[in-house]
Amino acid sequence: MNAPGTCVDCGNEAYIQLAGENQAMICAHCFATRGRPKRADATPTRETAPAQARSAK
């Protein structure tokens, strides 16, 4: 089976295309070791908002 790309980290077959990185490809193993980046633009949800903000409503 032919992979659509080559992993930019290790050179193995890659199936995951990274957004915002010149369409670089990465394999599942390297993707898992990178971890998930935290979103800076995320809006606080009821679970993550401070208790003071929830009681102000």
C-alpha positions as CSV (number, residue, x, y, z in Angstrom):
1,M,0.0,0.0,0.0
2,N,1.4,3.4,-1.0
3,A,1.2,6.1,1.6
4,P,0.3,9.6,0.5
5,G,3.4,11.1,2.0
6,T,6.6,10.7,4.0
7,C,6.9,11.7,7.7
8,V,8.8,14.9,8.2
9,D,10.1,13.6,11.6
10,C,11.2,10.0,11.0
11,G,10.8,9.4,7.2
12,N,8.3,6.6,7.5
13,E,5.0,6.4,5.6
14,A,2.7,9.3,6.6
15,Y,-1.1,9.6,6.5
16,I,-1.6,12.7,8.7
17,Q,-1.4,16.1,7.1
18,L,-0.5,18.9,9.5
19,A,-2.3,22.2,9.1
20,G,-0.3,25.4,8.8
21,E,3.0,23.8,8.2
22,N,3.3,23.9,4.4
23,Q,1.1,20.8,4.2
24,A,3.8,18.6,5.9
25,M,2.9,15.0,6.5
26,I,3.5,13.0,9.7
27,C,3.1,9.4,10.7
28,A,0.8,8.3,13.5
29,H,3.7,7.3,15.8
30,C,5.3,10.8,15.6
31,F,1.9,12.5,15.9
32,A,1.2,10.7,19.1
33,T,4.6,11.6,20.6
34,R,4.2,15.3,19.8
35,G,1.1,15.6,22.1
36,R,-1.8,17.9,21.5
37,P,-1.1,21.6,21.5
38,K,-3.2,23.8,23.7
39,R,-5.5,26.2,21.9
40,A,-4.8,29.7,22.9
41,D,-8.0,31.0,21.3
42,A,-10.3,28.6,23.1
43,T,-13.4,30.1,24.8
44,P,-13.8,29.0,28.5
45,T,-16.6,26.5,28.9
46,R,-18.8,26.0,31.9
47,E,-16.4,23.3,33.2
48,T,-13.3,25.5,32.7
49,A,-14.7,28.9,33.6
50,P,-13.9,30.2,37.1
51,A,-16.6,29.7,39.7
52,Q,-17.0,33.5,40.1
53,A,-18.0,33.9,36.5
54,R,-20.6,31.1,36.7
55,S,-22.2,32.6,39.8
56,A,-22.4,36.1,38.3
57,K,-25.1,35.0,35.9
